[in-house]
């Protein structure tokens, strides 16, 4: 377990079973929303991309995944965004999403069986 990571911080406030539920929902949401980002970026659909960023920011904020939340908020608030910007923004958010999902999976795997 990584002390200082968002999952570790969340564990300070929740019992192990609640933590499993919260982090499991987070994993599902981020995986689903990252897939929406993939499709939106490939299609050049700025509105859909920004809506998915908004949802990811909310999910990340709820568990304290601050880097993912900040990257998503930055992308969702870009004024006058054009489709050509999506690949770069997508790459950054996808990388933060992957890191958050990896941290979550490692943290859950290290929790004692409940």
N, C-alpha and C positions, 0 to 999 in steps of 0.2 A: 504494500500500500504506500502510495506516494504522499508523504506528509506535505501539506501545502497545496496539493492538487485539489480541484474543485470537489471531487467525490469525497476526499478525506474531510474537507471542510463541512460538507453536507452531513457526513457521518457523525459529526459532533452534535447535531441537532435531532437526529432520527434514530430510532431503534433499528436493528439489522433488517427486520422484515419490511418495515416501511421504506427503508433505504433501497432494498431490492426492488420494491414496487416502483418507487419514484425513478430510479435509474433505469429500470426496464422500460418504462413508458418513454423516458428520454431517448433511449436507444432506438426504439421503434419510431418515434416521431422524427428524429434526426435522419434516420435511414430513409424514411418515406419522403421527407422534405428535400433531402439531397437528391433523390431521384427526380423530383419535380424540378429542381434547379437544373439538373442535367438536360432535361427535355426543353425547358424554357430557354436556356442559354443556346442550345443547338438550334432552336426555332427562331431565335432573336426576339422572343416575346418578353419585352421589358416589364409590362404590367404583371404578368404571371411570376416572373423572376423576383420582382420586388415584393409581391405578396408572400412568396415562399421565404424570402429573407426575413420578412416581418415575423412569420411563424417560427422560423429557426431562432431568431433573436429572443422571442418569448420563451421558447423551450430552454435555450441556453441560460437565459437570465434566471429562470426558475430554479435551476440546479447550481448556478454559480459558475458556469463555463464562460468566464468573462471575455476571453479572447475571441471565441466564436460569436458571442453576443455582440461585441464591438464591431467585428468584421461584417456581420449581417446587418447591423444598424447603419453602418456607413453605406453599404450597398443599397439599402432600402430607402435612404434619404438623399441619394444622389439626384440633384435637380437636372432636368433635361437629359436624362440618360438616353443613350442611343444603343441599338443592338450591337454595334462594334465594341462597346465597353464590356459586354457580358462575359466573353471568354476570360478576360483577366480577373474580373471580380469573382467569377465562378471558380476559377482555379484557387484563389485565396480562401474562399469559404469552404470549398471541398477539402482543402488541406486542414483547416481548423476543425472541420467536422470529423474527418478521419482521426485526428489526434484526440478529440473529445471522445469518440466512440472507442478508440483503443484504450484510453485511460479508464473509461467506464467498464469495459470488458475485463481489464486486468484487475480493477478494484473488486468487481463482483466475484471474480474467480478466487480472490484471496479472502473473501468473507467466510467465516466459519459456517458450516452447514447449519441451517435453521430448521 
